[in-house]
Amino acid sequence: MVQLKVAKCPSDKLSLTNCLIVNDNDFDASKVKYVEVIAGGSRRFIFTIKVSNLVDAGSAGFSLVQRKWTEVSLSSFIEGTYLCSLIKDSSSF
């Protein structure tokens, strides 16, 4: 589990992906595709992540809609749990 500071999504283009934007130093994108966010109490949300150096290390970029939905505010802290992708290679089907 990792603790991340809530930040603004760094661009409108990334906001439209509906993904949580994180720094590549915080998550290994080759192994982690999803993260479960614990936003206090029993509020838990699963997000697809995208990595970007436009987000500071130790922070997670949320769009305005995501912040309203999860009820988190800028500069607050959330906890995230790594969820690895279950499907590594679609050619195995």
C-alpha distances in whole Angstrom, upper triangle without the diagonal:
4,7,10,13,15,18,21,21,23,26,28,28,24,24,26,24,22,19,16,17,14,16,16,15,11,11,14,16,18,15,13,15,13,10,9,10,10,13,14,16,16,16,13,14,14,15,16,15,18,17,20,21,22,19,18,15,12,14,14,17,18,22,24,24,20,20,23,22,18,20,18,20,20,19,16,13,10,7,6,5,7,10,13,16,19,22,22,26,28,31,31,32
4,6,10,13,15,18,19,21,24,26,26,22,22,25,23,21,17,14,15,12,13,14,12,9,10,13,15,18,15,13,15,13,10,10,10,10,12,14,16,17,16,14,15,14,14,16,14,16,15,17,18,19,16,15,12,9,10,11,15,16,20,22,23,19,18,22,21,17,19,16,18,17,15,14,10,8,6,5,7,8,12,14,18,20,23,23,27,29,32,32,33
4,7,10,13,16,17,19,22,25,25,22,21,24,23,20,18,14,14,12,13,15,13,10,12,16,17,20,19,16,17,15,12,12,10,10,11,12,15,16,15,14,15,15,15,17,15,17,16,18,18,18,15,13,11,7,8,10,13,15,18,20,21,18,16,19,19,16,17,14,15,14,12,10,7,6,4,6,9,11,15,18,21,23,26,26,30,32,35,35,36
4,6,9,13,14,15,19,21,22,18,18,21,20,18,15,11,11,9,10,13,12,9,11,15,16,20,19,16,17,15,12,12,10,10,11,13,16,17,16,14,14,15,14,15,13,15,14,15,15,15,11,10,9,5,5,6,10,11,15,17,18,15,14,17,17,14,15,12,12,11,9,8,6,5,6,7,11,12,16,18,21,24,26,26,30,31,35,35,36
4,6,10,12,14,17,20,21,18,17,21,20,18,16,12,12,10,12,15,14,12,14,18,19,23,22,19,19,17,14,15,12,12,11,13,17,19,17,16,16,17,16,17,15,16,15,15,15,14,10,9,9,6,4,6,9,10,14,15,17,14,12,16,17,14,14,10,10,8,6,6,4,6,9,10,14,16,19,21,24,27,29,29,32,34,37,38,39
4,7,9,12,15,17,18,15,14,18,17,15,14,10,10,10,12,16,16,14,16,19,19,23,22,19,19,17,14,14,11,12,10,13,17,18,15,15,14,15,14,16,14,15,15,15,15,14,10,10,11,9,6,5,6,7,10,11,13,11,9,12,13,11,11,8,7,5,5,5,6,7,10,11,15,17,19,22,24,27,29,29,32,33,37,38,38
4,6,8,12,14,16,13,12,16,16,15,13,10,9,10,11,15,16,14,16,20,19,23,23,20,20,18,16,17,14,15,14,16,20,21,18,18,17,17,15,16,14,14,14,13,13,11,8,9,11,10,6,6,5,6,9,10,13,11,9,13,15,13,13,10,8,5,6,8,9,11,14,14,18,19,21,23,25,28,30,30,33,34,37,38,39
4,6,8,10,13,11,9,13,14,13,12,10,9,11,13,17,18,17,18,21,20,24,24,21,20,19,18,18,16,18,16,19,22,23,20,19,18,18,16,16,14,14,14,13,13,10,9,11,13,13,9,8,5,5,6,7,11,10,9,12,14,14,14,11,10,7,9,11,13,14,17,17,20,21,23,25,25,29,30,30,33,33,37,38,39
4,6,8,9,7,6,10,10,10,9,8,7,9,12,15,17,16,17,19,18,21,22,19,18,17,16,18,16,18,17,20,24,24,21,20,17,17,14,14,12,11,11,10,12,9,8,11,13,14,10,8,4,5,5,8,10,10,10,13,14,14,15,13,13,10,12,14,15,15,17,17,20,20,21,23,23,27,27,28,30,30,33,35,36
4,7,9,7,8,11,12,13,12,11,8,10,11,14,16,16,17,19,18,22,23,21,19,19,19,21,19,21,20,24,27,28,24,23,21,20,17,16,14,12,11,9,10,6,7,10,13,14,11,10,7,9,9,11,14,13,14,17,18,18,19,17,16,13,14,17,18,18,20,19,22,22,23,24,25,28,29,29,30,31,34,36,37
4,5,5,6,9,10,12,12,12,10,13,14,16,19,19,20,21,19,23,24,22,20,20,20,22,21,24,23,26,29,29,26,25,22,21,18,17,15,13,13,10,12,9,10,13,16,18,15,13,9,10,9,11,14,14,15,17,19,19,20,19,18,15,17,20,21,21,23,22,24,24,25,26,25,29,29,29,30,31,34,36,36
4,5,5,6,9,11,12,13,12,15,17,19,22,22,22,24,21,24,26,23,21,21,21,23,22,24,23,27,30,30,26,25,22,21,18,17,16,14,15,13,15,12,13,17,20,21,17,15,11,11,8,10,12,13,14,16,18,19,20,19,18,17,19,21,22,22,24,23,26,25,26,27,26,29,29,30,31,31,33,36,36
4,5,5,7,10,11,13,11,15,16,18,21,21,21,22,19,22,24,22,19,20,21,23,22,25,24,28,31,30,27,25,22,20,17,15,14,12,13,12,15,12,14,18,20,21,18,16,12,12,10,13,14,14,17,19,19,20,22,21,21,19,22,23,24,23,25,23,25,24,24,25,24,27,27,27,28,27,30,33,33
4,5,5,7,7,9,8,11,13,15,18,18,17,19,16,19,21,18,16,16,17,19,18,22,21,25,28,27,24,22,19,17,14,12,11,9,10,9,12,10,11,15,17,18,15,12,9,9,8,12,13,12,14,17,17,18,20,19,19,17,19,21,21,20,21,20,22,21,21,22,21,24,24,24,25,26,29,31,31
4,5,6,7,9,9,12,15,17,20,19,19,21,18,22,23,20,17,16,17,18,17,20,19,23,26,25,21,20,17,16,13,12,12,11,13,12,15,13,13,16,18,19,15,12,9,8,5,8,9,9,11,13,14,15,17,16,16,15,18,19,20,19,20,19,21,21,21,22,22,25,25,26,27,27,30,32,32
4,5,8,11,11,15,18,20,23,22,21,22,19,22,23,21,17,17,18,20,19,22,21,25,28,27,23,21,18,17,14,13,13,12,15,15,18,16,16,20,21,22,19,15,12,11,8,11,10,11,14,15,15,17,19,19,19,19,21,22,23,22,23,21,23,22,22,23,22,25,25,25,26,26,29,31,31
4,5,9,9,13,16,17,21,19,18,19,16,19,20,17,14,14,15,17,17,21,20,24,27,25,22,20,16,14,11,9,10,9,12,13,16,15,15,19,20,21,18,14,12,11,9,13,12,11,14,16,15,16,19,19,20,19,22,22,22,20,21,19,20,19,19,19,18,21,21,22,23,22,25,27,27
4,7,9,13,16,18,21,19,18,19,17,19,20,17,14,12,13,14,14,17,17,21,23,22,18,16,13,11,8,8,9,10,13,14,18,16,15,19,20,20,16,13,11,9,8,10,9,8,11,13,12,13,16,16,17,17,20,20,20,18,19,17,18,18,17,19,18,20,21,22,24,23,27,28,28
4,6,9,13,14,17,15,14,16,13,16,16,13,10,9,10,12,12,16,16,20,22,21,18,15,12,10,6,5,5,6,10,11,15,14,13,16,17,17,14,10,9,8,9,12,11,9,12,14,13,13,16,15,17,17,18,18,18,16,16,14,15,14,14,15,15,18,19,20,21,22,25,27,27
4,6,10,12,15,12,12,14,12,16,16,12,10,9,9,10,10,13,13,17,20,19,16,14,11,9,6,6,5,6,8,10,13,13,10,13,13,13,10,7,6,6,8,11,12,9,10,14,13,12,15,13,14,14,15,15,14,12,13,11,13,13,13,15,15,19,20,21,23,24,27,28,29
4,7,9,12,11,10,13,11,15,16,13,11,11,11,13,12,16,16,20,23,22,19,17,14,13,10,9,6,5,6,7,9,9,7,10,11,11,9,6,5,7,9,13,14,11,13,16,16,15,17,15,16,14,15,16,15,14,14,13,15,14,15,16,17,20,21,21,24,25,28,29,30
4,6,8,7,7,10,10,14,14,11,11,11,10,13,12,15,16,19,23,23,20,18,15,14,11,10,7,6,5,6,8,9,6,8,8,8,7,5,6,9,12,16,17,14,15,18,18,17,19,16,16,15,14,15,14,13,13,11,13,12,14,15,17,20,21,21,24,25,28,30,31
4,5,6,7,9,10,13,14,12,13,14,13,16,16,18,19,22,25,26,23,21,19,17,15,14,10,8,5,5,5,7,5,6,5,7,7,8,9,13,15,19,20,18,18,22,22,20,22,19,19,17,16,17,15,15,15,13,15,14,16,17,18,22,23,22,24,26,29,31,32
4,5,5,6,7,10,12,11,12,14,14,17,17,20,22,25,28,28,25,23,21,18,16,14,10,9,5,6,7,10,9,9,8,10,11,11,12,16,18,22,23,20,21,25,25,23,25,22,23,20,19,20,18,18,17,15,16,14,16,15,17,20,21,19,22,24,27,28,30
4,6,7,10,12,13,12,14,16,15,18,18,20,22,24,27,28,26,23,22,20,18,17,13,12,9,9,9,12,10,9,6,8,10,12,14,17,20,24,25,22,23,26,26,24,26,23,23,21,19,20,18,17,16,15,15,14,17,16,18,22,23,22,24,27,29,30,32
4,7,9,12,12,10,12,13,12,14,14,17,18,21,24,24,22,20,18,17,15,14,11,11,9,10,11,13,10,10,6,7,9,9,12,15,19,22,23,20,20,24,23,21,23,20,20,19,17,17,15,14,13,11,12,11,14,14,17,20,22,21,24,26,29,30,31
4,6,9,8,7,9,10,10,13,14,17,19,21,24,24,22,19,17,15,13,12,9,9,8,10,12,14,12,12,10,10,11,11,13,16,19,22,23,20,21,24,23,21,23,21,22,21,20,19,17,15,13,11,11,8,11,11,13,16,18,17,20,22,25,26,28
4,5,6,6,9,11,12,15,17,20,22,25,27,27,25,22,20,17,15,13,10,10,9,12,13,16,15,15,13,13,15,14,16,19,22,25,26,22,24,27,26,24,27,24,26,24,23,23,21,19,17,14,13,10,11,10,12,15,16,14,17,20,22,23,25
4,5,5,6,9,11,15,17,20,22,25,28,27,25,21,19,16,13,11,8,8,7,10,13,15,15,16,14,15,15,14,15,18,20,24,24,21,23,26,25,23,26,24,25,24,24,24,22,19,18,15,14,11,11,10,10,14,14,12,15,17,20,21,23
4,6,8,11,13,17,19,23,25,28,30,29,27,24,21,18,16,13,11,11,11,14,16,19,18,19,17,19,19,18,19,21,23,27,27,24,26,29,28,26,29,28,29,28,28,27,25,23,21,17,16,12,12,9,9,12,12,10,12,15,17,18,20
4,7,9,11,15,17,20,23,26,28,26,25,21,19,16,15,12,11,12,12,16,18,20,19,20,18,18,19,18,20,21,24,27,27,24,26,29,27,25,28,26,28,27,27,26,24,21,19,15,13,9,9,6,7,10,11,9,12,15,18,18,20
4,6,8,11,14,17,20,22,24,23,21,18,16,12,11,9,8,10,10,14,17,19,17,18,16,16,16,15,16,18,20,24,23,20,22,25,23,21,24,23,25,24,24,23,20,18,15,12,10,6,6,5,6,10,11,11,14,16,19,20,21
4,7,11,13,17,19,22,24,22,20,17,14,10,9,6,6,8,10,14,17,18,17,19,17,17,17,14,15,16,18,22,21,18,20,23,21,19,23,22,24,23,24,23,21,18,16,12,11,8,7,6,6,9,10,10,13,15,18,19,20
4,7,10,13,16,19,20,19,17,13,10,7,6,4,6,9,11,15,18,19,17,19,18,17,16,13,14,14,17,20,19,15,17,20,18,16,20,19,21,21,22,21,18,15,13,10,9,7,5,6,7,10,12,13,16,17,21,21,22
4,6,10,12,15,17,16,14,10,8,6,5,7,7,10,12,15,18,19,16,17,16,14,13,11,13,13,16,19,18,14,16,18,16,14,17,16,19,19,19,18,15,12,10,6,6,5,5,8,10,13,15,16,20,21,24,24,25
4,7,10,12,14,12,10,7,6,4,6,9,10,14,16,19,21,21,18,19,18,16,15,12,14,14,16,18,17,14,15,17,14,12,15,14,17,18,19,16,14,10,8,5,5,7,7,11,12,15,17,19,22,23,27,27,27
4,6,9,11,10,8,6,5,6,7,11,11,14,16,18,20,20,17,18,17,14,13,10,12,11,14,16,15,11,12,14,12,9,12,11,14,15,15,13,10,7,6,5,7,9,10,14,16,18,21,22,26,27,30,30,30
4,6,8,7,6,5,7,9,11,14,15,18,19,21,23,23,19,20,19,15,14,13,15,14,17,18,17,13,13,14,13,9,11,10,13,15,15,12,10,6,5,6,8,11,13,17,19,21,24,26,29,30,33,33,33
4,7,8,5,6,8,11,12,16,16,19,20,22,23,23,19,19,19,16,14,12,14,12,15,15,15,12,10,12,11,7,8,7,10,12,13,9,8,5,7,9,12,15,16,20,22,24,27,28,32,32,36,36,36
4,6,6,8,11,14,16,19,20,23,24,25,27,26,22,22,21,18,17,16,17,16,18,18,18,15,13,14,13,9,9,9,12,14,14,10,9,7,8,11,13,17,19,22,25,27,30,31,35,35,39,39,39
4,6,8,12,15,18,21,22,25,27,29,30,29,26,26,25,21,20,19,21,19,21,21,20,17,16,16,15,12,11,12,15,18,18,14,13,11,11,13,15,19,20,24,26,27,30,32,36,36,40,39,39
4,6,10,13,16,20,21,25,26,28,30,30,26,27,26,22,21,20,21,19,21,21,20,17,16,16,14,11,12,13,17,20,20,17,15,12,12,13,14,17,18,22,24,25,28,30,33,34,37,37,36
4,7,10,13,17,18,22,24,26,28,27,24,24,24,21,19,17,18,16,18,18,16,13,13,13,10,8,9,10,14,17,18,15,13,11,11,12,13,16,17,20,22,24,26,29,32,32,36,35,35
4,7,10,14,15,19,21,23,26,25,22,23,22,19,18,15,17,15,17,18,16,13,13,14,11,8,11,12,15,18,18,15,14,10,10,9,10,13,13,17,18,20,23,25,28,28,32,32,31
4,7,10,12,16,18,21,23,23,20,21,21,19,17,14,15,12,14,15,14,10,11,13,10,8,11,12,15,17,18,16,14,11,11,9,10,12,12,15,16,18,20,23,25,26,29,29,29
4,7,9,13,16,19,22,22,19,21,20,18,17,13,14,13,15,17,15,11,13,15,12,11,14,14,18,19,20,18,16,13,12,9,9,10,9,12,12,14,17,19,22,22,26,26,25
4,6,10,12,15,18,18,16,18,18,17,15,11,12,10,12,15,13,10,12,15,12,11,15,14,17,18,19,18,16,13,13,10,11,10,10,12,12,15,16,18,21,21,25,25,25
4,7,10,13,17,17,16,18,18,17,15,12,12,12,13,16,15,12,15,17,15,15,18,17,20,20,21,20,19,16,15,12,12,11,9,11,10,13,14,15,18,18,22,23,23
4,7,10,13,14,12,15,14,14,12,9,10,11,13,16,16,13,15,18,17,16,19,17,19,18,19,19,17,15,14,11,12,10,10,11,11,15,16,16,18,19,23,24,25
4,7,10,11,10,13,13,14,13,10,10,11,13,17,17,14,17,20,19,18,21,19,20,19,20,20,19,17,17,14,15,13,13,14,13,17,17,17,19,20,23,25,26
4,7,9,8,11,10,12,11,10,10,12,14,18,19,17,18,22,21,20,22,20,21,19,19,20,19,17,17,15,16,14,15,15,15,19,19,18,20,22,25,26,28
4,5,6,9,10,12,11,10,9,13,14,18,19,18,19,22,22,21,23,21,21,18,18,20,19,19,19,17,19,17,19,19,19,23,23,22,24,25,28,30,31
4,5,7,8,11,11,11,11,15,16,20,22,20,20,24,25,23,25,22,21,19,18,20,19,20,20,19,20,19,21,21,22,26,26,25,27,28,31,33,34
4,7,9,12,10,10,9,13,14,17,19,18,18,22,23,22,23,20,19,16,16,19,19,19,20,19,22,21,23,23,24,28,28,27,29,30,33,35,36
4,6,9,7,7,6,10,12,15,18,16,16,19,20,19,20,17,16,13,13,15,15,15,17,16,18,18,20,21,22,26,27,26,29,30,33,35,36
4,6,6,8,9,13,15,18,20,18,18,21,22,21,21,18,17,13,12,14,14,15,16,16,19,19,21,22,24,28,29,28,31,32,35,37,38
4,5,8,11,14,17,20,22,20,19,23,23,21,22,19,18,15,13,15,13,14,14,14,16,16,19,20,22,26,27,26,29,31,34,35,37
4,7,10,13,17,19,21,18,17,21,21,19,19,16,16,13,11,12,10,11,11,11,14,14,18,19,22,25,27,27,30,32,35,35,37
4,7,10,13,15,17,15,14,17,18,16,17,13,13,10,9,10,9,9,11,11,14,15,18,20,22,25,27,27,30,31,34,35,36
4,6,10,13,14,11,11,15,15,13,14,12,12,10,10,10,9,9,10,10,13,13,16,18,19,23,24,25,27,29,32,33,34
4,7,10,12,10,9,13,14,13,14,12,11,9,11,12,12,12,14,13,16,16,18,20,21,24,25,26,28,29,32,34,34
4,6,8,6,6,10,10,10,11,9,10,9,11,12,12,11,14,13,16,17,18,20,21,24,26,26,29,29,33,34,34
4,5,5,6,9,10,11,12,11,11,10,13,14,15,15,17,17,20,20,21,23,23,26,27,28,30,30,34,35,35
4,5,5,6,9,10,10,10,10,10,13,14,16,16,19,19,22,23,24,26,26,29,30,31,33,33,37,38,38
4,5,5,6,9,10,11,11,13,16,16,17,16,19,19,21,22,23,25,25,27,29,30,32,32,35,37,36
4,5,5,6,8,8,10,11,14,14,14,13,15,15,18,19,19,22,22,24,26,27,30,29,33,34,34
4,6,5,6,5,6,8,11,11,12,11,14,15,18,20,21,24,24,27,29,30,33,33,36,37,37
4,6,5,7,8,11,14,13,15,14,17,18,21,22,23,26,27,29,31,32,35,35,38,39,39
4,6,8,11,13,16,15,16,14,16,16,19,21,21,24,24,26,28,30,32,32,36,36,36
4,6,9,12,14,12,12,10,13,13,16,18,18,22,23,25,27,29,32,32,35,36,35
4,7,10,13,10,12,11,14,15,18,21,22,25,26,29,31,33,35,35,39,40,39
4,7,9,7,8,8,12,13,17,19,21,24,26,28,31,32,35,35,39,40,39
4,6,6,9,10,14,16,19,22,24,27,28,31,33,34,37,38,41,42,42
4,6,9,11,14,16,20,22,24,27,28,31,33,34,37,37,41,42,42
4,7,10,13,15,19,21,24,26,28,32,34,34,37,38,42,43,43
4,7,10,13,17,19,22,25,27,30,33,33,36,38,41,42,42
4,7,10,14,16,19,22,25,28,30,31,34,35,39,39,40
4,7,10,13,16,19,21,24,27,28,31,32,36,36,37
4,7,10,13,16,19,22,25,25,29,30,34,34,34
4,7,9,13,15,18,21,22,25,27,30,30,31
4,6,10,13,15,18,19,23,24,28,27,28
4,6,10,12,15,16,19,21,24,24,25
4,7,9,12,13,17,18,21,21,22
4,6,9,9,13,15,18,18,19
4,6,7,10,12,15,15,16
4,6,9,10,14,13,13
4,6,7,10,9,10
4,7,9,9,11
4,5,6,9
4,5,6
4,5
4
